[in-house]
Amino acid sequence: MKDTISDLFDLTGEVVVITGAVMGIGKGIAIRLAEAGASILIADLVSLKEAENTLNELKQIGGKVSYIQIDLSDTNHISRIVDKAIKDFGDIHILVNNAGIYSYIPFIQMTEGLWDKTMDVNLKAVAFLSKAVVNVMIDKKHAGRIINISSIGAIKPTGNLSQYDSSKGGVRMLTRSMAKEVAKYGITVNDIAPGGINTPGIKKIMGDNVTKEQEEALQKQTEQFIKTLPLQRMGEPEDIANAVLFLASDASSYMTGSTMIVDGGMLLV
């Protein structure tokens, strides 16, 4: 056992790969784990120039950070993430599968292309990046942590997100399947199911030409949603980042195949 609380949550010397961490929840996770002493490799779709602000924030914390631009929907690129982590930091101890895409669309209007793209990014990439990282951990003969970001939508569908909810339901079961198989190597696999979190995601979906009426409608919808939550607020990226820190640390050493629900009480209503 670790002697102190600070030792328990100390990730100094740990190498973490985080997907989709330039903004939103992923950025919050990267900041929190860097504060705990971890070296961070961010894998995201945006260019290095677009990622610079986040990388500079992490560097100011004092941690080591690296970046790779990659399209996770193509599994042929996944080996590049592992190669980059090994080249820059020499190992991988923790993987956070955070990247995900979603589009609001009624089920009867959903296209096969949207279904396939969502599954490729949200589920297939999680499976094959996890497989590659597990093999590194086995080869290096050390334990590890895999943390998947699922969604409350994997438990309670919200409507007009059938492809997204299905992909996250798959992530939840994949977490359990992986956990059962890799536990013998000392590798734990858990997922976190966020509820409503304040991120740039919804506005990004609405596009650049958002009208004042659309912004007001979104604001009204958000206010109505908050009123239904027992905690009466939207979640922040830090709320998920704190849960990730717990699962990445020795504090969660006897947990695997579990879902942590971080939803402000959404499932209670």
N, C-alpha and C positions, 0 to 999 in steps of 0.2 A: 504493500500500500504506500501511496505517496504521503509524505509527512505533513504537508500543509495544503491549504486550499489553493494557494498560488502555484504550488508544484503540480497539483492535480490538473489544473487547466493550462499548464505551460506546454506550448507546442514548439519550443525552441529545438531546431534540428530536424523538424518534420517538413516534408515536401508535400505541398497540396496542389492538386490540379482542380481548377474550378471552371466549368463551362458557362458561357453566357454571363460573364461577371463585369462587363464594362459599365453597366448601369443597373438600377433597380435592386431586386433582392440579391442578385449575384454580387453586385458591388458591395452591398452591406456585409455579405458573408466574407468577401475577400478582406475587407477592412478589419472585421472582428478577428479573423484568424491571423492576420498579419500582426495585430496588436498582441496576440498570444505568442508571437515569436516565430510563426511558420514562414517558410519560403513559399511564394505563390507563383504558379503558372496559370495565367488566364488564357482560355481558348474561346474565341468569340468570332463572329462573322464580320464585324466592322474592321476598318483599316487601322493600322498602327497609329496613324495621325488622329483618328477619332477616339482611340483608346488612351491617348497621352494624358488627359486630365486625370483619369482614374489611376493610371500607372504612377503619375507624379504624387498623387495623394498617398498611395501605398508606400512609395519611397520615403516620403516625409515621415511616415510612422517609424521608419528605420529598418524595415524588413527588406529582404531580397525579393525581387519581382521580375517576372519575364512574361512575354506575350507571344501568342501565335494566332494569326488570322486563319480561320478555317471554317468550311461549310460542313457542319455535322450531319447534314442529310445524306452525304456521300461517305459510306463507311470505308471507302478506299483511302480516305484522308486520315483516318483515326490513328494509324501507326505513327503519323507525323507528330501527334500530341505526345505520345510516349517517348519518341525519339528526342523531342525538344526538352522534355522534363529531365531525361537521363543526361543529355548533353549539358544542360545548364546547371542542374542540381545534383545529378548522380543517382537519383532514386525517386520513388513515389511511395508515400506512406498513407495519404488520404486522397480520395477522389470525391468531389462534390458534383453530381450530375444535376446542374441547375437549369441549363438552357432549355427553353421551350417556346413554342409558338401557339397562338390561338386566334381564331377569327369567329366573330359572332355571326351565325347563319342558321336559319331554320333547317331542320333535318331534311325536309322535303326539297330543299334547294341545294343541299350539299353536293359537291362534285367529287368524282373519284380522284381527281388531282389534288384537291384540298385534303381529302382523307389520307392519301399516300404521303403527302408532304408532312402532315402533322405526325403521322406514325413514324416516318423516317427520323424526324428530329426528336420527338418526345419519347419514343420508345426504342426504336431500333438502335439509335446512337447510344442510348444508355446501356443497352445490352452489350454492344460490341466494344465500347470504350471500357466498360467494366471488365469484360473478359480480358482485354489487353492489359489493364492495370493489375488485375488479379495475378496474371502470369508473371508480371514483374515482381510482385510481392512474393510469390512462390519461389522464383529464381533467386531472389535476394535473401530468402529464408528469414523473413520477418513478418510480424503481424501487420494488420492494416485496417483501415476504415473506409467503407463506401457509404456515402450519404446521398440518397436520391430525393429530389424535390418533386413530390407528387402534387396533390391538390385536394382540397375539400370536395372538388368535383368528382373525384374517384369514389366518393362515399355518398354524396348527395348531389344529384344533377341539378344544374341551375336553369337549364333551358337554352336552346340555340347554340349549344356547345357540344353536340353529340360526339364529334370526332375528337375534340380535346378531352372530354370526360372519359372516353373510351381509352385514349392513349395513356391517361394518368391512372386509370384502373389497371391497365397493363403494367405500368411502373410499380404499382403497389404489389401485384402478385409476383412480378419479376424480383422485387426486393426479397420476398419470402423464399422464392425458389433458390436464388443465389445464396441467401443466408444459410439455408440448410446444407448446401453443398460445400461452401468454402469455410465453414466454421472450424473444420479440422485443421485448417492452416492458420488459425488465429485471426482470421479476417471477419469482422462484423459488417453486416449490411442492414441499414435501417433507412426509413424514409420519413420525410416531414410533409404534412398536408396543410399548407397555408389556406386561410380563408381570404377575405378581402384585404389586400395589401396596397398601400399607396405607392404606385410605381408609374413610370412614364408609359406603360404598356397600352392602356386604353386610349389615351390621346394619340399615340402613335398609330393605332389601328384606324382611328377616325381620319387620319391623314393631315396634310398641311393646310387644306382649305376648309377648315372647320368654321362654320358660321357661328355668330353670337347665339343664335337660337339653339344650335346643337350643344354648345358649351353650357348654356343655361339648363338644357334638358339633362345633360350628364350630371351637372351639379345637383339638380333636384333629385335625380335617381339615386345619387350617392347619399344624399341626406336622408332619403326614405329608407335606404338600406341600413344606414347606421342606426336608425331608430329601432330596427328589429334586433340589433345585437345586444346581448346582455351587458357587454362592456361599453357599449355606446361610443365606440370609436373604430376607425379603420386601423388595421395593423400597419406597422412600419417595417421597412427592410431589416431594421435592427432586431425586431421581434423574432424574425426567422433566423437571423445571424446568431442570436444567442442560443437558439435551439441547436443549430449546427455546431457551435462551439462545444456544447455539452456532448453531442454524439461523436465529435472528433476527439474528445478528451478521454482520459482514463476514468472519468466520473461515470461513463456509460459502458464500462468494460464487460458488464454482464447482460447487456442488451443486444439482441440481434433478431432480425426479422420483424421488427416493431414499426408501427406508424405513430409518430408524434403529431398530434392535431394541435395546430396553432391558429385558431379561428375566431377568437373573441367570443366564443360561446355560440357560434352560428348553428352548430348541430343541435343545440338545445331548443331551438325554436322551429 
